[in-house]
């Protein structure tokens, strides 16, 4: 089970975007990284192609290491650590350590 999943709401703990919150767009398990919506924006020089006829400089979201983000707890509105626990039907679910919020 992955720690952070697509569509989770996370808060960035370190780096230039520290304190920003956003939704996870994509998880890159091979790089141990995530891409967060409207965070870690970088400029990319893009050549003209079928999609983008003009090319030019575009803004894209760059990956952020998973260790630099935390799940956002809905009850407290802060980043939280979580543990894996057994769910109702013996499935594994993520549970916030302090508040007990279930994320799955």
DRENKE-238601 format. One record per atom (N, C-alpha, C, O, CB): residue in three letters; x, y, z; chain; atom name; residue number from 1. Coordinates in steps of 0.001 Angstrom, whole numbers, padded with zeros to 6 digits. Each point is the difference from the previous one (the first is absolute). Glycine has a CB too. Layout:
   r      px      py      pz c  a   k
 ala       X       Y       Z A CA NUM
...
//
This chain:
   r      px      py      pz c  a   k
 unk  000843 -001183  000000 A  N   1
 unk -000843  001183  000000 A CA   1
 unk  000887  001245  000000 A  C   1
 unk  000901  000133  000827 A  O   1
 unk -002746 -001379  000396 A CB   1
 unk  001579  002143 -002150 A  N   2
 unk  000782  001227 -000080 A CA   2
 unk -000397  000957  001102 A  C   2
 unk -001139 -000006  000465 A  O   2
 unk  001363 -000288 -002929 A CB   2
 unk  000714  001106  002874 A  N   3
 unk -000250  000963  001072 A CA   3
 unk -000950  001098 -000462 A  C   3
 unk -000963  000334  000691 A  O   3
 unk  003230 -000819  000257 A CB   3
 unk -001990  001039 -002113 A  N   4
 unk -000805  001100 -000525 A CA   4
 unk -000597 -000465 -001324 A  C   4
 unk  000686 -000618 -000814 A  O   4
 unk  000768  002400  001955 A CB   4
 unk -002724 -001486 -001351 A  N   5
 unk -000689 -000453 -001201 A CA   5
 unk -000486  001181 -000823 A  C   5
 unk -000039  001136  000472 A  O   5
 unk -000647 -003222  000717 A CB   5
 unk  000318  001793 -002433 A  N   6
 unk -000551  001014 -000889 A CA   6
 unk -001278  000563  000627 A  C   6
 unk -000774 -000735  000614 A  O   6
 unk  001768 -000421 -002659 A CB   6
 unk -001206  002461  001886 A  N   7
 unk -001152  000745  000513 A CA   7
 unk  000020  000237  001506 A  C   7
 unk -000967  000538  000538 A  O   7
 unk -000300 -001498 -002397 A CB   7
 unk  002337  000577  002558 A  N   8
 unk  000143  000357  001417 A CA   8
 unk  000289  001494  000090 A  C   8
 unk  000620  000571 -000898 A  O   8
 unk  000230 -002901  001500 A CB   8
 unk -001292  002952  000466 A  N   9
 unk  000358  001395  000265 A CA   9
 unk  001196 -000008  000929 A  C   9
 unk -000027 -000624  001061 A  O   9
 unk -002370  001438 -001368 A CB   9
 unk  003453 -000114 -000102 A  N  10
 unk  001241 -000011  000769 A CA  10
 unk  000448  001426  000291 A  C  10
 unk -000435  000949 -000652 A  O  10
 unk  001090 -003142 -000394 A CB  10
 unk  000222  002324  002036 A  N  11
 unk  000634  001274  000313 A CA  11
 unk  001493 -000178 -000211 A  C  11
 unk  000560 -001032  000369 A  O  11
 unk -002375  001678  001308 A CB  11
 unk  002464  000346 -002265 A  N  12
 unk  001440 -000080 -000263 A CA  12
 unk  000737  000464  001245 A  C  12
 unk -000255  001091  000510 A  O  12
 unk -000076 -000693 -003002 A CB  12
 unk  001248 -001228  002984 A  N  13
 unk  000676  000222  001262 A CA  13
 unk  001297  000783 -000174 A  C  13
 unk  000334  000830  000846 A  O  13
 unk -001349 -002932  000000 A CB  13
 unk  001751  001853 -001929 A  N  14
 unk  001275  000678 -000209 A CA  14
 unk  000121  000475 -001440 A  C  14
 unk -000756 -000431 -000870 A  O  14
 unk  001806 -000971  002664 A CB  14
 unk -000104  002284 -002036 A  N  15
 unk  000262  000468 -001354 A CA  15
 unk -000573  001380 -000250 A  C  15
 unk -000495  000656  000916 A  O  15
 unk  000506 -003008 -001666 A CB  15
 unk  000059  002784 -000492 A  N  16
 unk -000416  001366 -000340 A CA  16
 unk -001508  000213  000138 A  C  16
 unk -000447  001134  000166 A  O  16
 unk  002382 -001018 -001722 A CB  16
 unk -002716 -001182  001490 A  N  17
 unk -001457  000102  000119 A CA  17
 unk -000504 -000458  001362 A  C  17
 unk -001142 -000444  000118 A  O  17
 unk  000979  000085 -002567 A CB  17
 unk  000993  000461  003472 A  N  18
 unk -000361 -000466  001335 A CA  18
 unk -001280  000681  000489 A  C  18
 unk -000152  001217 -000105 A  O  18
 unk  002582 -001636  000602 A CB  18
 unk -003346 -000392  000037 A  N  19
 unk -001258  000534  000517 A CA  19
 unk -001153 -000050 -000979 A  C  19
 unk -001156  000136  000402 A  O  19
 unk  002508  001308  001004 A CB  19
 unk -001062 -001637 -002691 A  N  20
 unk -001071 -000078 -001001 A CA  20
 unk -000689 -001356  000095 A  C  20
 unk  000619 -001006  000344 A  O  20
 unk  000629  002590 -001873 A CB  20
 unk -002534 -001589  001218 A  N  21
 unk -000743 -001248 -000057 A CA  21
 unk -000468 -000226 -001424 A  C  21
 unk -000141  000950 -000769 A  O  21
 unk -000589 -000709  003172 A CB  21
 unk  000492 -001482 -002754 A  N  22
 unk -000469 -000317 -001343 A CA  22
 unk -000365 -001458 -000133 A  C  22
 unk  000242 -000809  000895 A  O  22
 unk  001170  002626 -001785 A CB  22
 unk -002000 -002134 -000247 A  N  23
 unk -000434 -001359 -000293 A CA  23
 unk  001093 -000707 -000777 A  C  23
 unk  000636  000597 -000868 A  O  23
 unk -003062  000103  000855 A CB  23
 unk  002648 -001979  000323 A  N  24
 unk  001005 -000788 -000705 A CA  24
 unk -000562 -000382 -001370 A  C  24
 unk -001040 -000650 -000100 A  O  24
 unk  002004 -000243  002291 A CB  24
 unk -000257  001307 -003241 A  N  25
 unk -000416 -000295 -001373 A CA  25
 unk  000517 -001359 -000432 A  C  25
 unk -000697 -000765 -000666 A  O  25
 unk  000677  003210  000133 A CB  25
 unk  001262 -002737  000925 A  N  26
 unk  000654 -001219 -000476 A CA  26
 unk  001009 -000471  001040 A  C  26
 unk  000646  000810  000664 A  O  26
 unk -000960 -000100 -003074 A CB  26
 unk  000442 -002027  002543 A  N  27
 unk  000983 -000597  000901 A CA  27
 unk  001047 -000707 -000847 A  C  27
 unk -000338 -000756 -000911 A  O  27
 unk -001383  000472  002769 A CB  27
 unk  002998  000532 -001555 A  N  28
 unk  001109 -000612 -000728 A CA  28
 unk  000746 -000924  000968 A  C  28
 unk  000991  000422  000595 A  O  28
 unk -000773  001596 -002170 A CB  28
 unk -000669 -003269  001748 A  N  29
 unk  000608 -000875  000995 A CA  29
 unk  001457 -000347 -000296 A  C  29
 unk  000778 -000227  000926 A  O  29
 unk -003030 -000685 -000524 A CB  29
 unk  002630  000868 -001677 A  N  30
 unk  001386 -000337 -000340 A CA  30
 unk  000969  001098  000418 A  C  30
 unk  001175 -000269  000252 A  O  30
 unk -002017 -001084 -002166 A CB  30
 unk  000353  002595  001989 A  N  31
 unk  000820  001124  000441 A CA  31
 unk -000294  000397  001443 A  C  31
 unk  000645  000897  000543 A  O  31
 unk -000569 -000106 -002898 A CB  31
 unk -001059 -001464  002984 A  N  32
 unk -000440  000326  001354 A CA  32
 unk -000424  001466  000069 A  C  32
 unk  000386  000725  000917 A  O  32
 unk  001160 -002481  000040 A CB  32
 unk -002347  002184 -001939 A  N  33
 unk -000397  001398 -000106 A CA  33
 unk -001473  000111 -000374 A  C  33
 unk -000618 -000964 -000453 A  O  33
 unk  002959  001583 -000206 A CB  33
 unk -002888  000577  000860 A  N  34
 unk -001376  000301 -000386 A CA  34
 unk -000022  001332 -000740 A  C  34
 unk  000892  000831  000168 A  O  34
 unk -001809 -002124  001818 A CB  34
 unk -000116  001485 -002807 A  N  35
 unk -000218  001281 -000657 A CA  35
 unk -001258  000599  000615 A  C  35
 unk -001071 -000605 -000041 A  O  35
 unk  002197 -000151 -002143 A CB  35
 unk -000986  001957  002758 A  N  36
 unk -001092  000668  000699 A CA  36
 unk -000508  001150 -000857 A  C  36
 unk  000784  000747 -000585 A  O  36
 unk  000181 -001387  002836 A CB  36
 unk -002279  000772 -002318 A  N  37
 unk -000647  001024 -000808 A CA  37
 unk  000400  001401  000474 A  C  37
 unk -000104  000307  001188 A  O  37
 unk -001824 -001875 -001611 A CB  37
 unk  002383  002411 -000500 A  N  38
 unk  000382  001387  000246 A CA  38
 unk  001090  000156  001057 A  C  38
 unk -000004  000968  000761 A  O  38
 unk -002290 -000342 -001404 A CB  38
 unk  003225 -001579  000691 A  N  39
 unk  001139  000100  000919 A CA  39
 unk  001269 -000409 -000741 A  C  39
 unk -000048 -000818 -000919 A  O  39
 unk -001436  000334  002928 A CB  39
 unk  002613  001051 -001610 A  N  40
 unk  001297 -000280 -000610 A CA  40
 unk -000045  000262 -001513 A  C  40
 unk  000388 -000850 -000801 A  O  40
 unk  000078 -000873  002594 A CB  40
 unk -000941  002900 -002160 A  N  41
 unk -000134  000395 -001402 A CA  41
 unk  001381  000350 -000561 A  C  41
 unk  000754  000760  000609 A  O  41
 unk -003116  000097 -000195 A CB  41
 unk  002682 -001419 -001578 A  N  42
 unk  001259  000296 -000681 A CA  42
 unk -000298  000388 -001446 A  C  42
 unk -001057 -000334 -000535 A  O  42
 unk  002327 -001276  002040 A CB  42
 unk -000340  002312 -002125 A  N  43
 unk -000134  000396 -001410 A CA  43
 unk  000610 -001088 -000862 A  C  43
 unk  001061 -000535  000323 A  O  43
 unk -000984  003004  000259 A CB  43
 unk -000749 -002799 -001683 A  N  44
 unk  000518 -000999 -000927 A CA  44
 unk -000048  000586 -001407 A  C  44
 unk -001024  000535 -000423 A  O  44
 unk  000258 -002456  001914 A CB  44
 unk  001872  001817 -002205 A  N  45
 unk  000047  000447 -001392 A CA  45
 unk -000537 -001134 -000856 A  C  45
 unk  000538 -001107  000019 A  O  45
 unk  001460  002647  000400 A CB  45
 unk -003054 -001270 -001166 A  N  46
 unk -000658 -001055 -000760 A CA  46
 unk  000008  000339 -001494 A  C  46
 unk -000317  001116 -000411 A  O  46
 unk -001137 -001661  002406 A CB  46
 unk  001823 -000450 -002779 A  N  47
 unk -000005  000165 -001448 A CA  47
 unk -001426 -000092 -000527 A  C  47
 unk -000854 -000608  000646 A  O  47
 unk  003176 -000359 -000794 A CB  47
 unk -002592  001551 -000999 A  N  48
 unk -001334 -000141 -000589 A CA  48
 unk -000299 -001464 -000336 A  C  48
 unk  000870 -000733 -000472 A  O  48
 unk -000693  003067 -000458 A CB  48
 unk -001421 -002742  001182 A  N  49
 unk -000434 -001362 -000323 A CA  49
 unk -001481  000022 -000356 A  C  49
 unk -000589  001075 -000118 A  O  49
 unk  002338 -002072  001663 A CB  49
 unk -002355 -000165 -001718 A  N  50
 unk -001407 -000082 -000398 A CA  50
 unk -000920  000677  001025 A  C  50
 unk -000945  000694 -000374 A  O  50
 unk  001455 -002838 -000833 A CB  50
 unk -000229  001938  002500 A  N  51
 unk -000823  000583  001050 A CA  51
 unk  000219  001504  000132 A  C  51
 unk -000952  000778  000056 A  O  51
 unk  001022 -002960  001132 A CB  51
 unk  001195  002572 -001141 A  N  52
 unk  000370  001390  000233 A CA  52
 unk  000679  000533 -001261 A  C  52
 unk  001210 -000151 -000168 A  O  52
 unk -000952 -000243  002677 A CB  52
 unk -001024  001004 -003376 A  N  53
 unk  000512  000421 -001312 A CA  53
 unk  001092  001064  000094 A  C  53
 unk  000899  000037 -000841 A  O  53
 unk -003128 -000573 -000099 A CB  53
 unk  002161  001399  001953 A  N  54
 unk  000953  001098  000072 A CA  54
 unk  001268 -000342  000774 A  C  54
 unk  001060  000564 -000274 A  O  54
 unk -002983  000963  000125 A CB  54
 unk  001831 -002439  001107 A  N  55
 unk  001161 -000293  000839 A CA  55
 unk  000215  001123  000993 A  C  55
 unk -000947  000706  000350 A  O  55
 unk  001994 -002036 -002200 A CB  55
 unk  000178  001507  002309 A  N  56
 unk  000313  001080  000925 A CA  56
 unk  000294 -000510  001398 A  C  56
 unk  000315 -001174  000193 A  O  56
 unk -001744  002670 -001544 A CB  56
 unk  001323 -000608  002317 A  N  57
 unk  000290 -000332  001389 A CA  57
 unk -001324 -000249  000717 A  C  57
 unk -000884  000857  000003 A  O  57
 unk  003025  000530 -000021 A CB  57
 unk -002271 -002560  000622 A  N  58
 unk -001225 -000372  000711 A CA  58
 unk  000327 -000283  001467 A  C  58
 unk  001123 -000372  000340 A  O  58
 unk -002123 -000586 -002468 A CB  58
 unk -000002  001143  002988 A  N  59
 unk  000141 -000316  001422 A CA  59
 unk -000572 -001389  000252 A  C  59
 unk -001121 -000298 -000412 A  O  59
 unk  000976  002753  001051 A CB  59
 unk  000915 -003306  000039 A  N  60
 unk -000471 -001332  000346 A CA  60
 unk  000311 -000287  001462 A  C  60
 unk  000862  000641  000600 A  O  60
 unk -000533 -001421 -002976 A CB  60
 unk -001049 -000202  002948 A  N  61
 unk  000273 -000439  001364 A CA  61
 unk  001115 -001039 -000039 A  C  61
 unk -000067 -000959 -000768 A  O  61
 unk -002331  001418  001483 A CB  61
 unk  003419 -000268  000110 A  N  62
 unk  001113 -000942  000080 A CA  62
 unk -000236 -000943  001186 A  C  62
 unk -000729  000350  000929 A  O  62
 unk  002333  001350 -001968 A CB  62
 unk -001002 -002882  001016 A  N  63
 unk -000174 -000940  001106 A CA  63
 unk  000598  000515  001310 A  C  63
 unk  000970  000758  000006 A  O  63
 unk -000940 -002603 -001671 A CB  63
 unk -000632  001415  002768 A  N  64
 unk  000477  000300  001347 A CA  64
 unk  000211 -001337  000702 A  C  64
 unk -000825 -000904 -000129 A  O  64
 unk -000401  003165  000222 A CB  64
 unk  002323 -002392  000648 A  N  65
 unk  000261 -001229  000736 A CA  65
 unk -001125 -000262  001006 A  C  65
 unk -000508  000932  000625 A  O  65
 unk  002998 -000590 -000911 A CB  65
 unk -002877 -001612  000440 A  N  66
 unk -001077 -000355  000918 A CA  66
 unk  000319  000373  001439 A  C  66
 unk -000904  000274  000790 A  O  66
 unk  000299 -002124 -002317 A CB  66
 unk  001887  001861  001869 A  N  67
 unk  000370  000343  001369 A CA  67
 unk -000228  001470  000296 A  C  67
 unk  000037  000404  001162 A  O  67
 unk  001638 -002229 -001204 A CB  67
 unk -001910  002638 -000983 A  N  68
 unk -000205  001437  000178 A CA  68
 unk -001467  000407  000019 A  C  68
 unk -000307  001192  000019 A  O  68
 unk  002478 -000852 -001126 A CB  68
 unk -003085 -001312  001102 A  N  69
 unk -001428  000298  000086 A CA  69
 unk -000630 -000856  001099 A  C  69
 unk  000493 -001079  000326 A  O  69
 unk -000566  001685 -002790 A CB  69
 unk -001032 -000099  003028 A  N  70
 unk -000765 -000736  001006 A CA  70
 unk -001467  000035 -000391 A  C  70
 unk -000464  000957 -000620 A  O  70
 unk  002144 -000395  002439 A CB  70
 unk -002411 -001616 -001451 A  N  71
 unk -001438  000000 -000212 A CA  71
 unk -000635  001101  000830 A  C  71
 unk  000435  000271  001119 A  O  71
 unk -000410 -002742 -001596 A CB  71
 unk -001051  003104 -000069 A  N  72
 unk -000708  001064  000704 A CA  72
 unk -001196 -000617  000713 A  C  72
 unk -000839 -000651 -000622 A  O  72
 unk  001585  002403 -001073 A CB  72
 unk -000813 -001539  003005 A  N  73
 unk -001099 -000535  000804 A CA  73
 unk -001208  000914 -000133 A  C  73
 unk  000113  001207  000213 A  O  73
 unk  001511 -002268  001410 A CB  73
 unk -002771  000504 -001969 A  N  74
 unk -001210  000786 -000185 A CA  74
 unk -000514  000616  001288 A  C  74
 unk -000569  001092 -000030 A  O  74
 unk  000018 -002558 -001860 A CB  74
 unk  000733  000800  003017 A  N  75
 unk -000498  000510  001279 A CA  75
 unk  000815  001187  000502 A  C  75
 unk -000560  001021  000398 A  O  75
 unk -000243 -003314  000143 A CB  75
 unk  002120  002154 -000562 A  N  76
 unk  000863  001032  000577 A CA  76
 unk  000471  001026 -001024 A  C  76
 unk  000343  001122  000372 A  O  76
 unk  000381 -002789  001301 A CB  76
 unk -000699  001308 -002948 A  N  77
 unk  000486  000910 -001030 A CA  77
 unk  001510  000102 -000040 A  C  77
 unk  000540  000916 -000621 A  O  77
 unk -002630  000338  000868 A CB  77
 unk  002782 -002176  000404 A  N  78
 unk  001458 -000009  000040 A CA  78
 unk  000516 -001308 -000600 A  C  78
 unk -000757 -000945 -000219 A  O  78
 unk  000757  002433  002274 A CB  78
 unk  001303 -001515 -002312 A  N  79
 unk  000625 -001229 -000465 A CA  79
 unk -000012 -001037  001111 A  C  79
 unk  000077  000350  001178 A  O  79
 unk  001373  000951 -002767 A CB  79
 unk -001546 -002566  001225 A  N  80
 unk -000082 -001044  001013 A CA  80
 unk  000797 -001225 -000395 A  C  80
 unk  000156 -000310 -001181 A  O  80
 unk -002394  001154  001820 A CB  80
 unk  002738 -001532  000372 A  N  81
 unk  000576 -001313 -000232 A CA  81
 unk -001156 -000990  000023 A  C  81
 unk -001061  000296  000551 A  O  81
 unk  003321  000335  000498 A CB  81
 unk -002062 -001795 -001639 A  N  82
 unk -001072 -000987 -000004 A CA  82
 unk  000572 -001393  000161 A  C  82
 unk  001192 -000237 -000196 A  O  82
 unk -002587  001723 -001255 A CB  82
 unk  000512 -002397  001813 A  N  83
 unk  000402 -001397  000150 A CA  83
 unk -000945 -000856 -000832 A  C  83
 unk -001093  000435 -000363 A  O  83
 unk  002025 -000023  002698 A CB  83
 unk -000507 -001612 -002627 A  N  84
 unk -000823 -000951 -000739 A CA  84
 unk -000729 -000861  001027 A  C  84
 unk  000624 -000590  000882 A  O  84
 unk  000973  000569 -002894 A CB  84
 unk -002920 -000045  001891 A  N  85
 unk -000796 -000780  000941 A CA  85
 unk -000994 -000859 -000775 A  C  85
 unk -000208  000193 -001198 A  O  85
 unk  000464  001593  002980 A CB  85
 unk -000858 -002725 -001087 A  N  86
 unk -001000 -000872 -000618 A CA  86
 unk -001328  000740 -000078 A  C  86
 unk -000432  000626  000968 A  O  86
 unk  001604 -002694 -000095 A CB  86
 unk -001812  001989 -002035 A  N  87
 unk -001295  000639 -000199 A CA  87
 unk -001121 -000911  000444 A  C  87
 unk  000234 -001030  000632 A  O  87
 unk  000697  002330 -002535 A CB  87
 unk -002164 -000912  001566 A  N  88
 unk -001181 -000773  000408 A CA  88
 unk -000009 -001406 -000586 A  C  88
 unk -000337 -000962  000689 A  O  88
 unk -000918  003094 -000519 A CB  88
 unk  001624 -002247 -001438 A  N  89
 unk -000027 -001307 -000668 A CA  89
 unk  001401 -000596 -000121 A  C  89
 unk  000318 -000653 -000995 A  O  89
 unk -002352  001377 -000275 A CB  89
 unk  002870 -000499  002284 A  N  90
 unk  001371 -000527  000051 A CA  90
 unk  000894  000560 -001102 A  C  90
 unk  001045 -000576 -000301 A  O  90
 unk -001964 -001493  001305 A CB  90
 unk  000517  003185 -001605 A  N  91
 unk  000864  000657 -000983 A CA  91
 unk  000933  000952  000742 A  C  91
 unk -000242  000340  001159 A  O  91
 unk -001534 -000526 -002983 A CB  91
 unk  002834  000610  001155 A  N  92
 unk  000956  000924  000610 A CA  92
 unk -000398  001425 -000331 A  C  92
 unk -000254  000326 -001160 A  O  92
 unk  002095 -002040  001008 A CB  92
 unk -001896  002561  001165 A  N  93
 unk -000351  001401 -000203 A CA  93
 unk  001031  000884  000690 A  C  93
 unk  000697 -000437  000916 A  O  93
 unk -003152 -000148 -001072 A CB  93
 unk  002542  001834 -000294 A  N  94
 unk  000902  000970  000615 A CA  94
 unk -000788  000802  001032 A  C  94
 unk -001083  000509 -000287 A  O  94
 unk  002513 -000369 -001820 A CB  94
 unk -000873 -000035  003308 A  N  95
 unk -000675  000685  001098 A CA  95
 unk  000946  001050  000579 A  C  95
 unk  001166 -000297  000261 A  O  95
 unk -002567 -001765  000262 A CB  95
 unk  000909  003294 -000319 A  N  96
 unk  000799  001064  000594 A CA  96
 unk  000360 -000382  001430 A  C  96
 unk -000852 -000503  000733 A  O  96
 unk -000266  002237 -002197 A CB  96
 unk  002356 -001506  001872 A  N  97
 unk  000461 -000417  001314 A CA  97
 unk -000709  000760  001108 A  C  97
 unk -000485 -000615  000950 A  O  97
 unk  002691  000049 -001942 A CB  97
 unk -002280  001907  000894 A  N  98
 unk -000590  000797  001089 A CA  98
 unk -001516  000012 -000008 A  C  98
 unk -000622 -000260  001031 A  O  98
 unk  002635  001660 -001100 A CB  98
 unk -002625 -001102 -001076 A  N  99
 unk -001449  000202 -000031 A CA  99
 unk -000790 -001272 -000287 A  C  99
 unk -001188 -000064  000319 A  O  99
 unk  001639  002367 -001062 A CB  99
 unk  000177 -003314  000151 A  N 100
 unk -000705 -001243 -000322 A CA 100
 unk -000792  000060 -001289 A  C 100
 unk -000791 -000904 -000268 A  O 100
 unk  000666  000486  002670 A CB 100
 unk  000307  001451 -003209 A  N 101
 unk -000690  000126 -001283 A CA 101
 unk  000433 -001107 -000944 A  C 101
 unk  001192 -000284 -000114 A  O 101
 unk -001355  002765  000425 A CB 101
 unk -000795 -003113 -000992 A  N 102
 unk  000305 -001050 -000971 A CA 102
 unk  000094  000643 -001378 A  C 102
 unk -000901  000733 -000407 A  O 102
 unk -000279 -002512  001807 A CB 102
 unk  002270  001508 -002122 A  N 103
 unk  000238  000628 -001298 A CA 103
 unk -000495 -000823 -001178 A  C 103
 unk -000134  000549 -001094 A  O 103
 unk  002087  000538  002104 A CB 103
 unk -002227 -002349 -000848 A  N 104
 unk -000417 -000822 -001146 A CA 104
 unk -001487 -000180 -000034 A  C 104
 unk -000521 -000664 -000897 A  O 104
 unk  002679 -000511  000968 A CB 104
//
